Each structure stands twice: as structure tokens, then as C-alpha cells.
Amino acid sequence: MANTFSKDKMATLFEETAATTSLNLTLSKSLDTYDMSEASDKGRTDDAAGSGADTEWIPQEYRFTVQDGIESTSGDFQDLIDRNIPVRRNKAKRILTQIKTKDLRDPMRLERAKKGMAKDIANAVDLTAYETMRNRANMTLALTGDFSYDDAILAESKMLNQGLGRYDKKLCLSIPHYNKVAQALQTANRDVAVEGALRNAMVGNLSTFDTMRAEYISSLTANATTGLTVNGAQSHTVSTYDGSGDFYLDNRQMTLSITGATTTNFPAGTKFTIAGVNAVNPESRSDNGELQEFTVVTAGTGSAVISPAIIITGPYQNCTAEAGAAAAITILNIASNAPSLFYTPESTFLVPGYLPVEQAAGGVETFNGVTDNGLPMRMTMWWDPHGEALNIKTLIFFDVAVVHPEQVGIILDKQV
């Protein structure tokens, strides 16, 4: 009787745990899951009916230059430039464990193992989404002091300058920033449910942001490098294909030649500005009065792949001028910090992968499920007759596609 009572209580406990797991997945649960077979449907959770390819392409929208006057000429026609973004499905997370024969006498053990593996896999996906968005973000709010709830207005202003005023806006506070906000709001006795915020991993909306809280600390490493300069005047020309004409060109980024850059002193994720290169509001095509903020996508020696690409003319213009020869590069993340994210829902997608299992394989049993953040997850179990153990493998195969890095930003504080 006691043992039965214990198992019932344990089952209830784990059901409650599963129900509250979503608190740990606030970021990835806020992202749509992209359907590669039909762009209008973001809700599909596997690609069994799709191409099965590990690299596919998401098309970006067309933009045009609006011209003055009633009359036109044949020279006014504007080309349709197909811009496509690669999705590589190159991310995978796995857990393996064994349950011995004697342990299988407790039926709850297997259920607890499956739930625990699913929860930890989902948490790993959430952290991957955060770090991918952090490293690809094109907007950087670098504060010299501590983060305050009023700084959300500065982040919103950056989004307005990027022509994102009509978009929904989301803010994922890092734990240190959340602590500052929660304490300040309590002290100020503002009209927010601070007790509920602490309980539900949410705070009242800051500025016009739908606000949430991260459940982990992942820092952007400090970079104190100085003296880097642009090696020759450079900009990017928007095109459908690369120089060979065989492959799509990813127009979100370009290779920038940099004097003094190495993989160590200018690593991926570094945030920086270039002297003389201001940002352009993509809607009005006017100078927004601030230096364009860039991020390093791929580090190199003497160069780096950076985002955004520097585009100075046409409907895709985002900068006032090219990167001039010998122009100074200023790094923004000069102190290690766990940044908060601000972004639009349209900026980033989870992309599901699909890995089939040969059902005819002897002794293999497969369970397919979906994580709390909407990705298909496969559990495979097989019996080891020599070790008298049940082997369990949990696997998830996916990608995080930052389709619009110009719609993603980070907030860094204490950058002195």
C-alpha cells in the first residue's frame, strides 16, 4: 500500500513538473516553427512530406524605389531580385541513458526518464535559440551603467529607427537584467504584479514590448581589441546569385577586409561600428543619425563575414556610405555581459528536421513526440541482451533561422 501511494504521489509530482516546464522555454516557445514546404504555414512539426534536404532556402520579400512624377520611361523598370536565406538544419541535441533490468521493475522509472530527457532537450533548444539570436543580432544597445526598465525605451527607439514601429515587439530579459527590473519596480511601487512576475517568469510589459525572462545566463564575451581598420573601401551589391552564378547569395551578410583582424581578436558574435557608416531607415531611406551596428558572423584572418551587408544604394539601402579605406572599427561589447534580447516575431524561426528510423531494425522501438517549443523529437529504445539493460536515445534535429537579423537586437550594460 505504501509503495502504491508513493508511486501515485510521484506520478502527480511529475505531471506538475511537466506542466510548468514551459516556464523554462519562454524564448523558443515565442518563436514560430517554419514549414519549408509551404511558406504560409508556420505550424508544421516535421518535414516528412518535404524535400528532406538539410539545406533549403527561405525567400525574402521584394523592395522597390518609389519615383516622383506622373511620366515614366522604359529606363524606370526595376529588376526583381530574388533574395534567399539558407536554412541548413545543422543543429542536433541528444541524450543517451540505460535502465538496468532490475530497475525496470519500477514502471515509473522509464516514464520519469523520458520526461526528464524531453525537458532537458527542450531546454538545450531554448539556449541554442538564445545564443543564435544573440550572435546574429544587428542592433546593439550598449549601456555604460546598469540596466533599468527605462532603457527599454532606448531599445524601442532603435527598432523605430529600423522602420519597425508597426511590428509587434518582444523582449527577453537576461537574469541579471530581470533582477534589476523586478527590484526597481518593487521599490517604485509601480502598477505591476511583481509577485506574479516572480512566480510566472514574466514582468509587466516594458515600453511596448511583450516581456519575458530567460532561465539561464549565457554571456557575450568581452572584446577589448582596438586599432582594427577597414582594409580598402567596401560595400555590397544585392544580387540573386553569387559570382559563379550557381548558388544563391545570402544578402544579409558580406565579407569585409579588415587590417589586423584574426579569429581570436575579432570572433563571431562581436558587435561593432565603422566610422562614417550611418544606418538608414529602411522605410524612409533616410539617415537615422546613428552609426550602423554590425555583428561578426564568421571570424577570419584579415577579414570577417559581417552582418548586415553594407548596401548604399537602391531599394535595399541600409547604410549612408561604404566602409571607407582605413575607417576605424569600434567594438561595442567591451565587457562580458549576459545580454537581453529584443526582436520581432517575424525575425526568427525554429526549423524542424526529420530523421527516420528503419522500423524493420530488430529490437528497436521508436516514439515520436513534440517538445514544448514545437519541434519534433524522436526517442529510440532497444534492448541490450548482454548488459541486461534498456538503451534509450533522445534526439532532436533542427535549425534556428534568424531570417531578419536587422530585426533582432541585444542590450548590454556596464560597457565601460
TORSE-939511 format. One record per residue (C-alpha): residue in one letter; x, y, z; residue number from 1. Coordinates in Angstrom, 1 decimal, decimal comma, m for minus. Example, Ala and Ser with C-alpha at 12.3 -4.5 7.8 and 13.67 -1.06 7.14 Angstrom:
+--------+--------+--------+--------+-----+
: residu :     px :     py :     pz : num :
+--------+--------+--------+--------+-----+
:      A :   12,3 :   m4,5 :    7,8 :   1 :
:      S :   13,7 :   m1,1 :    7,1 :   2 :
+--------+--------+--------+--------+-----+
***
This chain:
+--------+--------+--------+--------+-----+
: residu :     px :     py :     pz : num :
+--------+--------+--------+--------+-----+
:      M :    0,0 :    0,0 :    0,0 :   1 :
:      A :    2,8 :    2,4 :    1,0 :   2 :
:      N :    4,6 :    1,7 :   m2,3 :   3 :
:      T :    1,5 :    2,3 :   m4,4 :   4 :
:      F :    0,8 :    5,6 :   m2,5 :   5 :
:      S :    4,4 :    6,7 :   m3,2 :   6 :
:      K :    4,1 :    5,9 :   m6,9 :   7 :
:      D :    0,8 :    7,8 :   m7,1 :   8 :
:      K :    2,3 :   10,9 :   m5,4 :   9 :
:      M :    5,4 :   10,6 :   m7,7 :  10 :
:      A :    3,2 :   10,5 :  m10,8 :  11 :
:      T :    1,3 :   13,6 :   m9,7 :  12 :
:      L :    4,6 :   15,4 :   m9,0 :  13 :
:      F :    6,0 :   14,7 :  m12,4 :  14 :
:      E :    2,8 :   15,7 :  m14,1 :  15 :
:      E :    3,0 :   19,0 :  m12,3 :  16 :
:      T :    6,7 :   19,3 :  m13,3 :  17 :
:      A :    5,8 :   18,7 :  m17,0 :  18 :
:      A :    3,0 :   21,4 :  m16,8 :  19 :
:      T :    5,5 :   24,0 :  m15,5 :  20 :
:      T :    8,3 :   23,1 :  m17,9 :  21 :
:      S :    7,1 :   25,8 :  m20,2 :  22 :
:      L :    8,5 :   28,4 :  m17,8 :  23 :
:      N :   12,0 :   27,4 :  m18,9 :  24 :
:      L :   11,1 :   27,7 :  m22,6 :  25 :
:      T :    9,8 :   31,3 :  m22,8 :  26 :
:      L :   12,1 :   32,3 :  m25,7 :  27 :
:      S :   11,8 :   29,3 :  m28,1 :  28 :
:      K :    8,1 :   29,0 :  m27,4 :  29 :
:      S :    7,7 :   32,5 :  m28,6 :  30 :
:      L :    9,2 :   31,6 :  m32,0 :  31 :
:      D :    7,2 :   30,2 :  m34,9 :  32 :
:      T :    8,1 :   26,9 :  m36,4 :  33 :
:      Y :    8,7 :   27,3 :  m40,1 :  34 :
:      D :    7,2 :   25,0 :  m42,7 :  35 :
:      M :    9,7 :   24,6 :  m45,6 :  36 :
:      S :    7,1 :   23,1 :  m47,9 :  37 :
:      E :    4,6 :   25,9 :  m47,6 :  38 :
:      A :    5,8 :   29,3 :  m46,5 :  39 :
:      S :    2,3 :   30,5 :  m45,5 :  40 :
:      D :    2,0 :   27,7 :  m42,9 :  41 :
:      K :    4,5 :   28,1 :  m40,0 :  42 :
:      G :    2,9 :   25,3 :  m37,8 :  43 :
:      R :    4,2 :   22,1 :  m39,3 :  44 :
:      T :    6,3 :   20,0 :  m36,9 :  45 :
:      D :    8,1 :   17,6 :  m39,2 :  46 :
:      D :    9,3 :   17,6 :  m42,8 :  47 :
:      A :    8,4 :   14,1 :  m43,7 :  48 :
:      A :    6,3 :   15,4 :  m46,6 :  49 :
:      G :    9,0 :   17,9 :  m47,6 :  50 :
:      S :   12,2 :   17,5 :  m49,6 :  51 :
:      G :   14,2 :   16,0 :  m46,7 :  52 :
:      A :   17,2 :   18,2 :  m47,7 :  53 :
:      D :   19,5 :   19,5 :  m44,9 :  54 :
:      T :   19,8 :   22,9 :  m46,8 :  55 :
:      E :   16,8 :   24,7 :  m48,0 :  56 :
:      W :   16,1 :   28,4 :  m48,8 :  57 :
:      I :   13,6 :   30,9 :  m47,4 :  58 :
:      P :   12,7 :   33,7 :  m49,8 :  59 :
:      Q :   12,8 :   37,3 :  m48,7 :  60 :
:      E :   10,3 :   40,0 :  m49,8 :  61 :
:      Y :   10,9 :   42,3 :  m52,7 :  62 :
:      R :   11,5 :   46,0 :  m52,2 :  63 :
:      F :   11,3 :   48,9 :  m54,7 :  64 :
:      T :   12,4 :   52,5 :  m55,1 :  65 :
:      V :    9,4 :   54,9 :  m55,3 :  66 :
:      Q :    9,9 :   57,5 :  m58,0 :  67 :
:      D :    8,5 :   61,0 :  m58,4 :  68 :
:      G :    6,2 :   62,3 :  m61,1 :  69 :
:      I :    3,5 :   61,1 :  m63,4 :  70 :
:      E :    5,5 :   60,4 :  m66,5 :  71 :
:      S :    7,9 :   57,4 :  m66,8 :  72 :
:      T :   10,4 :   56,0 :  m69,2 :  73 :
:      S :   11,4 :   52,5 :  m70,2 :  74 :
:      G :   14,5 :   53,0 :  m68,0 :  75 :
:      D :   12,4 :   53,2 :  m64,9 :  76 :
:      F :   11,7 :   49,5 :  m64,8 :  77 :
:      Q :   13,2 :   47,9 :  m61,7 :  78 :
:      D :   14,6 :   44,3 :  m61,6 :  79 :
:      L :   13,0 :   41,7 :  m59,4 :  80 :
:      I :   15,9 :   40,5 :  m57,3 :  81 :
:      D :   15,3 :   37,1 :  m55,7 :  82 :
:      R :   16,9 :   37,1 :  m52,2 :  83 :
:      N :   17,1 :   33,8 :  m50,4 :  84 :
:      I :   18,2 :   32,8 :  m47,0 :  85 :
:      P :   19,8 :   29,4 :  m46,3 :  86 :
:      V :   18,4 :   27,0 :  m43,7 :  87 :
:      R :   20,8 :   24,3 :  m43,0 :  88 :
:      R :   19,3 :   22,1 :  m40,3 :  89 :
:      N :   22,8 :   21,6 :  m38,8 :  90 :
:      K :   21,9 :   21,6 :  m35,1 :  91 :
:      A :   21,2 :   18,4 :  m33,2 :  92 :
:      K :   20,8 :   17,6 :  m29,5 :  93 :
:      R :   20,9 :   14,1 :  m28,0 :  94 :
:      I :   20,8 :   12,2 :  m24,7 :  95 :
:      L :   21,6 :    8,5 :  m24,1 :  96 :
:      T :   20,9 :    6,6 :  m21,0 :  97 :
:      Q :   20,4 :    3,0 :  m19,8 :  98 :
:      I :   17,9 :    1,4 :  m17,4 :  99 :
:      K :   19,0 :   m2,0 :  m16,0 : 100 :
:      T :   16,8 :   m5,0 :  m15,8 : 101 :
:      K :   16,2 :   m4,7 :  m12,0 : 102 :
:      D :   15,3 :   m1,0 :  m12,3 : 103 :
:      L :   12,6 :   m1,8 :  m14,9 : 104 :
:      R :   10,6 :   m3,4 :  m12,1 : 105 :
:      D :    9,6 :    0,2 :  m11,3 : 106 :
:      P :    7,3 :    1,2 :  m14,2 : 107 :
:      M :    7,6 :    4,9 :  m13,2 : 108 :
:      R :   11,3 :    4,9 :  m13,8 : 109 :
:      L :   11,0 :    4,7 :  m17,6 : 110 :
:      E :    8,4 :    7,4 :  m17,6 : 111 :
:      R :   10,5 :    9,7 :  m15,4 : 112 :
:      A :   13,5 :    9,1 :  m17,7 : 113 :
:      K :   11,6 :   10,0 :  m20,8 : 114 :
:      K :   10,1 :   13,2 :  m19,3 : 115 :
:      G :   13,5 :   14,2 :  m17,9 : 116 :
:      M :   15,2 :   13,7 :  m21,3 : 117 :
:      A :   12,5 :   15,6 :  m23,1 : 118 :
:      K :   12,7 :   18,5 :  m20,7 : 119 :
:      D :   16,5 :   18,8 :  m20,9 : 120 :
:      I :   16,5 :   18,5 :  m24,7 : 121 :
:      A :   13,9 :   21,3 :  m24,9 : 122 :
:      N :   16,0 :   23,5 :  m22,5 : 123 :
:      A :   19,0 :   22,9 :  m24,8 : 124 :
:      V :   17,0 :   24,1 :  m27,8 : 125 :
:      D :   15,9 :   27,2 :  m25,9 : 126 :
:      L :   19,5 :   28,1 :  m25,1 : 127 :
:      T :   20,5 :   27,4 :  m28,7 : 128 :
:      A :   17,8 :   29,8 :  m29,9 : 129 :
:      Y :   19,0 :   32,5 :  m27,5 : 130 :
:      E :   22,7 :   32,2 :  m28,4 : 131 :
:      T :   21,9 :   32,1 :  m32,2 : 132 :
:      M :   19,8 :   35,2 :  m31,9 : 133 :
:      R :   22,4 :   37,0 :  m29,7 : 134 :
:      N :   25,2 :   36,2 :  m32,1 : 135 :
:      R :   23,2 :   37,3 :  m35,2 : 136 :
:      A :   21,6 :   40,4 :  m33,8 : 137 :
:      N :   22,3 :   43,6 :  m35,9 : 138 :
:      M :   21,1 :   46,1 :  m33,2 : 139 :
:      T :   23,2 :   46,7 :  m30,1 : 140 :
:      L :   22,2 :   48,9 :  m27,2 : 141 :
:      A :   25,4 :   49,3 :  m25,2 : 142 :
:      L :   24,8 :   51,0 :  m21,9 : 143 :
:      T :   27,6 :   52,3 :  m19,6 : 144 :
:      G :   25,6 :   51,9 :  m16,4 : 145 :
:      D :   23,3 :   49,3 :  m15,0 : 146 :
:      F :   20,2 :   48,2 :  m17,0 : 147 :
:      S :   17,0 :   49,9 :  m15,9 : 148 :
:      Y :   13,4 :   49,4 :  m17,0 : 149 :
:      D :   13,5 :   52,8 :  m18,7 : 150 :
:      D :   16,2 :   51,5 :  m21,0 : 151 :
:      A :   13,5 :   49,5 :  m22,8 : 152 :
:      I :   12,5 :   52,9 :  m24,4 : 153 :
:      L :   16,0 :   53,2 :  m25,9 : 154 :
:      A :   15,7 :   49,7 :  m27,4 : 155 :
:      E :   12,3 :   50,6 :  m28,8 : 156 :
:      S :   13,8 :   53,7 :  m30,3 : 157 :
:      K :   16,3 :   51,6 :  m32,1 : 158 :
:      M :   13,5 :   49,5 :  m33,6 : 159 :
:      L :   11,7 :   52,6 :  m34,7 : 160 :
:      N :   14,8 :   53,8 :  m36,5 : 161 :
:      Q :   14,9 :   50,5 :  m38,2 : 162 :
:      G :   11,4 :   51,0 :  m39,5 : 163 :
:      L :    9,8 :   48,5 :  m37,1 : 164 :
:      G :    7,2 :   50,8 :  m35,5 : 165 :
:      R :    4,3 :   48,8 :  m36,8 : 166 :
:      Y :    5,7 :   45,4 :  m35,8 : 167 :
:      D :    4,9 :   43,5 :  m32,6 : 168 :
:      K :    7,9 :   43,7 :  m30,3 : 169 :
:      K :    9,2 :   41,1 :  m27,8 : 170 :
:      L :   11,8 :   41,5 :  m25,0 : 171 :
:      C :   13,6 :   38,5 :  m23,4 : 172 :
:      L :   15,3 :   39,8 :  m20,2 : 173 :
:      S :   18,5 :   38,1 :  m19,1 : 174 :
:      I :   18,5 :   37,1 :  m15,4 : 175 :
:      P :   20,7 :   40,0 :  m14,3 : 176 :
:      H :   18,6 :   42,5 :  m16,2 : 177 :
:      Y :   15,4 :   40,9 :  m14,9 : 178 :
:      N :   16,6 :   41,2 :  m11,3 : 179 :
:      K :   17,3 :   44,9 :  m11,8 : 180 :
:      V :   13,9 :   45,5 :  m13,3 : 181 :
:      A :   12,0 :   43,5 :  m10,7 : 182 :
:      Q :   13,8 :   45,2 :   m7,8 : 183 :
:      A :   13,3 :   48,6 :   m9,2 : 184 :
:      L :    9,6 :   48,1 :   m9,9 : 185 :
:      Q :    9,1 :   46,8 :   m6,4 : 186 :
:      T :   10,8 :   49,8 :   m4,9 : 187 :
:      A :    9,0 :   52,2 :   m7,2 : 188 :
:      N :    5,7 :   50,5 :   m6,2 : 189 :
:      R :    4,6 :   50,7 :   m9,9 : 190 :
:      D :    1,3 :   49,2 :  m11,0 : 191 :
:      V :    2,7 :   45,8 :  m11,9 : 192 :
:      A :    2,2 :   42,4 :  m10,3 : 193 :
:      V :    5,7 :   41,9 :   m9,1 : 194 :
:      E :    4,7 :   38,8 :   m7,1 : 195 :
:      G :    3,1 :   37,3 :  m10,2 : 196 :
:      A :    6,2 :   38,3 :  m12,2 : 197 :
:      L :    8,5 :   36,3 :   m9,9 : 198 :
:      R :    6,1 :   33,4 :  m10,0 : 199 :
:      N :    5,4 :   33,2 :  m13,7 : 200 :
:      A :    8,8 :   34,2 :  m15,1 : 201 :
:      M :    7,3 :   37,4 :  m16,6 : 202 :
:      V :    7,3 :   41,1 :  m15,8 : 203 :
:      G :    4,8 :   43,7 :  m16,8 : 204 :
:      N :    5,3 :   44,9 :  m20,3 : 205 :
:      L :    8,2 :   47,4 :  m20,6 : 206 :
:      S :    7,5 :   50,2 :  m23,1 : 207 :
:      T :    5,6 :   48,4 :  m25,9 : 208 :
:      F :    7,5 :   45,1 :  m25,5 : 209 :
:      D :    5,8 :   41,8 :  m24,7 : 210 :
:      T :    8,3 :   40,9 :  m22,0 : 211 :
:      M :    9,6 :   37,6 :  m20,7 : 212 :
:      R :   12,5 :   36,3 :  m18,7 : 213 :
:      A :   15,3 :   33,9 :  m19,6 : 214 :
:      E :   16,0 :   30,9 :  m17,3 : 215 :
:      Y :   19,8 :   30,8 :  m17,8 : 216 :
:      I :   22,8 :   33,0 :  m18,0 : 217 :
:      S :   24,8 :   33,0 :  m21,3 : 218 :
:      S :   27,3 :   35,8 :  m21,6 : 219 :
:      L :   28,7 :   37,5 :  m24,7 : 220 :
:      T :   32,4 :   37,5 :  m24,1 : 221 :
:      A :   34,3 :   40,8 :  m23,7 : 222 :
:      N :   36,4 :   42,0 :  m26,6 : 223 :
:      A :   38,9 :   44,7 :  m25,7 : 224 :
:      T :   40,6 :   44,8 :  m29,2 : 225 :
:      T :   41,4 :   48,2 :  m30,5 : 226 :
:      G :   43,2 :   49,5 :  m33,6 : 227 :
:      L :   41,3 :   47,5 :  m36,3 : 228 :
:      T :   40,6 :   49,4 :  m39,5 : 229 :
:      V :   38,9 :   48,7 :  m42,8 : 230 :
:      N :   41,3 :   47,5 :  m45,5 : 231 :
:      G :   40,1 :   49,3 :  m48,6 : 232 :
:      A :   36,7 :   50,9 :  m49,4 : 233 :
:      Q :   34,0 :   48,3 :  m49,5 : 234 :
:      S :   30,2 :   47,8 :  m49,9 : 235 :
:      H :   27,8 :   45,1 :  m51,1 : 236 :
:      T :   25,7 :   44,8 :  m54,3 : 237 :
:      V :   22,4 :   43,0 :  m53,9 : 238 :
:      S :   22,2 :   40,0 :  m56,2 : 239 :
:      T :   20,3 :   36,7 :  m56,6 : 240 :
:      Y :   23,4 :   34,6 :  m57,3 : 241 :
:      D :   27,0 :   34,6 :  m56,2 : 242 :
:      G :   29,9 :   35,2 :  m58,6 : 243 :
:      S :   29,7 :   31,7 :  m60,1 : 244 :
:      G :   26,0 :   32,1 :  m60,9 : 245 :
:      D :   25,3 :   28,7 :  m59,5 : 246 :
:      F :   24,4 :   29,4 :  m55,9 : 247 :
:      Y :   22,1 :   31,9 :  m54,1 : 248 :
:      L :   23,8 :   34,8 :  m52,5 : 249 :
:      D :   23,0 :   35,5 :  m48,9 : 250 :
:      N :   22,5 :   39,2 :  m49,0 : 251 :
:      R :   22,2 :   39,5 :  m45,2 : 252 :
:      Q :   26,0 :   39,5 :  m45,0 : 253 :
:      M :   29,2 :   40,2 :  m46,7 : 254 :
:      T :   32,9 :   39,6 :  m46,3 : 255 :
:      L :   34,8 :   42,7 :  m45,0 : 256 :
:      S :   38,6 :   43,0 :  m45,4 : 257 :
:      I :   40,0 :   44,3 :  m42,0 : 258 :
:      T :   43,5 :   45,2 :  m41,2 : 259 :
:      G :   44,6 :   43,4 :  m38,0 : 260 :
:      A :   41,6 :   41,1 :  m37,7 : 261 :
:      T :   42,2 :   37,5 :  m36,5 : 262 :
:      T :   39,9 :   34,7 :  m35,4 : 263 :
:      T :   40,9 :   35,5 :  m31,8 : 264 :
:      N :   40,6 :   39,2 :  m31,6 : 265 :
:      F :   37,5 :   39,6 :  m33,8 : 266 :
:      P :   35,5 :   36,4 :  m33,1 : 267 :
:      A :   31,9 :   35,5 :  m34,1 : 268 :
:      G :   29,3 :   37,5 :  m32,2 : 269 :
:      T :   31,4 :   40,6 :  m31,8 : 270 :
:      K :   29,4 :   43,8 :  m32,1 : 271 :
:      F :   31,0 :   46,9 :  m33,7 : 272 :
:      T :   30,5 :   50,1 :  m35,7 : 273 :
:      I :   32,5 :   51,5 :  m38,6 : 274 :
:      A :   33,4 :   55,2 :  m38,6 : 275 :
:      G :   31,5 :   57,2 :  m41,2 : 276 :
:      V :   28,9 :   54,5 :  m41,8 : 277 :
:      N :   25,5 :   55,5 :  m40,5 : 278 :
:      A :   22,3 :   53,4 :  m40,5 : 279 :
:      V :   19,5 :   54,2 :  m42,9 : 280 :
:      N :   15,8 :   53,8 :  m42,0 : 281 :
:      P :   14,7 :   51,1 :  m44,5 : 282 :
:      E :   11,2 :   52,6 :  m44,9 : 283 :
:      S :   12,1 :   56,2 :  m45,5 : 284 :
:      R :   15,7 :   55,5 :  m46,8 : 285 :
:      S :   16,9 :   58,4 :  m44,7 : 286 :
:      D :   19,9 :   58,7 :  m42,4 : 287 :
:      N :   18,7 :   57,9 :  m38,8 : 288 :
:      G :   21,6 :   59,8 :  m37,3 : 289 :
:      E :   23,4 :   56,8 :  m35,7 : 290 :
:      L :   26,2 :   54,6 :  m36,8 : 291 :
:      Q :   25,2 :   51,3 :  m38,3 : 292 :
:      E :   25,7 :   48,4 :  m35,8 : 293 :
:      F :   27,3 :   45,2 :  m37,2 : 294 :
:      T :   28,0 :   41,7 :  m35,9 : 295 :
:      V :   30,6 :   39,2 :  m36,9 : 296 :
:      V :   29,0 :   36,1 :  m38,4 : 297 :
:      T :   32,2 :   34,2 :  m39,2 : 298 :
:      A :   35,7 :   35,2 :  m38,0 : 299 :
:      G :   38,7 :   35,1 :  m40,3 : 300 :
:      T :   42,3 :   36,3 :  m40,6 : 301 :
:      G :   42,4 :   39,7 :  m42,3 : 302 :
:      S :   38,7 :   39,6 :  m42,9 : 303 :
:      A :   35,4 :   38,6 :  m41,4 : 304 :
:      V :   31,9 :   37,8 :  m42,6 : 305 :
:      I :   29,7 :   40,6 :  m41,1 : 306 :
:      S :   26,0 :   41,4 :  m41,0 : 307 :
:      P :   24,3 :   43,4 :  m42,2 : 308 :
:      A :   25,9 :   43,7 :  m45,6 : 309 :
:      I :   26,8 :   47,4 :  m46,4 : 310 :
:      I :   24,3 :   48,5 :  m49,1 : 311 :
:      I :   24,4 :   52,2 :  m50,1 : 312 :
:      T :   22,0 :   52,5 :  m53,0 : 313 :
:      G :   18,7 :   51,1 :  m54,3 : 314 :
:      P :   15,6 :   49,7 :  m52,6 : 315 :
:      Y :   17,7 :   47,6 :  m50,1 : 316 :
:      Q :   19,9 :   50,5 :  m48,9 : 317 :
:      N :   20,7 :   50,3 :  m45,2 : 318 :
:      C :   23,9 :   52,5 :  m44,9 : 319 :
:      T :   24,7 :   56,1 :  m45,8 : 320 :
:      A :   28,1 :   55,3 :  m47,1 : 321 :
:      E :   30,5 :   52,5 :  m47,9 : 322 :
:      A :   33,1 :   51,4 :  m45,4 : 323 :
:      G :   36,0 :   53,8 :  m46,2 : 324 :
:      A :   39,6 :   52,8 :  m46,5 : 325 :
:      A :   41,3 :   52,9 :  m43,1 : 326 :
:      A :   38,0 :   53,7 :  m41,4 : 327 :
:      A :   38,2 :   52,9 :  m37,7 : 328 :
:      I :   36,3 :   49,9 :  m36,2 : 329 :
:      T :   34,9 :   50,3 :  m32,7 : 330 :
:      I :   33,9 :   47,2 :  m30,7 : 331 :
:      L :   30,8 :   47,6 :  m28,6 : 332 :
:      N :   30,9 :   44,5 :  m26,4 : 333 :
:      I :   34,0 :   45,6 :  m24,4 : 334 :
:      A :   32,9 :   43,9 :  m21,2 : 335 :
:      S :   31,4 :   40,5 :  m20,7 : 336 :
:      N :   27,7 :   40,6 :  m20,2 : 337 :
:      A :   24,6 :   38,4 :  m20,3 : 338 :
:      P :   22,5 :   40,5 :  m22,8 : 339 :
:      S :   18,8 :   40,8 :  m23,1 : 340 :
:      L :   17,2 :   40,2 :  m26,5 : 341 :
:      F :   14,6 :   42,4 :  m28,2 : 342 :
:      Y :   13,1 :   41,3 :  m31,5 : 343 :
:      T :   10,1 :   41,0 :  m33,8 : 344 :
:      P :    8,2 :   37,7 :  m34,1 : 345 :
:      E :    8,9 :   37,7 :  m37,8 : 346 :
:      S :   12,7 :   37,8 :  m37,3 : 347 :
:      T :   13,5 :   34,3 :  m36,2 : 348 :
:      F :   12,0 :   30,8 :  m36,8 : 349 :
:      L :   12,6 :   27,3 :  m35,5 : 350 :
:      V :   13,0 :   24,9 :  m38,4 : 351 :
:      P :   12,2 :   21,2 :  m37,7 : 352 :
:      G :   14,3 :   18,4 :  m39,1 : 353 :
:      Y :   13,2 :   14,8 :  m39,7 : 354 :
:      L :   15,3 :   11,7 :  m39,1 : 355 :
:      P :   13,5 :    8,5 :  m40,0 : 356 :
:      V :   14,3 :    5,2 :  m38,3 : 357 :
:      E :   14,2 :    1,8 :  m40,1 : 358 :
:      Q :   11,2 :    0,2 :  m38,4 : 359 :
:      A :   12,4 :   m3,3 :  m39,6 : 360 :
:      A :   15,5 :   m3,0 :  m37,4 : 361 :
:      G :   15,3 :   m5,8 :  m34,9 : 362 :
:      G :   14,6 :   m4,8 :  m31,3 : 363 :
:      V :   14,2 :   m1,1 :  m32,0 : 364 :
:      E :   11,1 :    0,8 :  m30,8 : 365 :
:      T :   10,6 :    4,4 :  m31,7 : 366 :
:      F :    8,4 :    7,1 :  m30,1 : 367 :
:      N :    7,9 :   10,4 :  m31,9 : 368 :
:      G :    6,8 :   13,4 :  m29,8 : 369 :
:      V :    6,9 :   17,2 :  m29,9 : 370 :
:      T :    8,7 :   19,4 :  m27,4 : 371 :
:      D :    7,1 :   22,3 :  m25,6 : 372 :
:      N :    8,8 :   24,6 :  m28,1 : 373 :
:      G :    7,1 :   22,9 :  m31,1 : 374 :
:      L :    9,9 :   20,7 :  m32,5 : 375 :
:      P :    9,6 :   17,0 :  m33,4 : 376 :
:      M :   11,7 :   14,8 :  m31,0 : 377 :
:      R :   12,4 :   11,2 :  m31,5 : 378 :
:      M :   13,0 :    8,6 :  m28,8 : 379 :
:      T :   14,5 :    5,3 :  m29,7 : 380 :
:      M :   14,7 :    2,3 :  m27,4 : 381 :
:      W :   16,5 :   m1,0 :  m27,9 : 382 :
:      W :   17,4 :   m4,0 :  m25,7 : 383 :
:      D :   21,0 :   m5,0 :  m24,8 : 384 :
:      P :   20,8 :   m8,7 :  m24,0 : 385 :
:      H :   24,4 :   m8,8 :  m22,9 : 386 :
:      G :   24,2 :   m5,9 :  m20,5 : 387 :
:      E :   20,7 :   m6,7 :  m19,4 : 388 :
:      A :   19,7 :   m3,1 :  m20,0 : 389 :
:      L :   17,2 :   m1,0 :  m22,0 : 390 :
:      N :   19,1 :    1,7 :  m24,0 : 391 :
:      I :   17,3 :    4,9 :  m24,6 : 392 :
:      K :   18,3 :    7,7 :  m27,0 : 393 :
:      T :   16,5 :   11,0 :  m27,4 : 394 :
:      L :   17,3 :   13,1 :  m30,4 : 395 :
:      I :   16,2 :   16,4 :  m31,9 : 396 :
:      F :   17,4 :   17,7 :  m35,3 : 397 :
:      F :   16,6 :   21,4 :  m36,2 : 398 :
:      D :   17,8 :   24,8 :  m37,1 : 399 :
:      V :   17,3 :   28,3 :  m35,7 : 400 :
:      A :   16,9 :   30,7 :  m38,7 : 401 :
:      V :   17,4 :   34,4 :  m38,0 : 402 :
:      V :   15,7 :   35,4 :  m41,2 : 403 :
:      H :   15,8 :   39,1 :  m40,4 : 404 :
:      P :   18,9 :   39,9 :  m38,2 : 405 :
:      E :   18,1 :   43,6 :  m38,6 : 406 :
:      Q :   15,0 :   43,0 :  m36,5 : 407 :
:      V :   16,9 :   41,4 :  m33,6 : 408 :
:      G :   18,9 :   43,4 :  m31,0 : 409 :
:      I :   20,7 :   42,9 :  m27,7 : 410 :
:      I :   21,0 :   45,1 :  m24,6 : 411 :
:      L :   24,4 :   45,1 :  m22,9 : 412 :
:      D :   25,0 :   47,1 :  m19,7 : 413 :
:      K :   28,2 :   48,0 :  m17,8 : 414 :
:      Q :   30,1 :   48,5 :  m21,0 : 415 :
:      V :   33,0 :   50,5 :  m19,5 : 416 :
+--------+--------+--------+--------+-----+
***
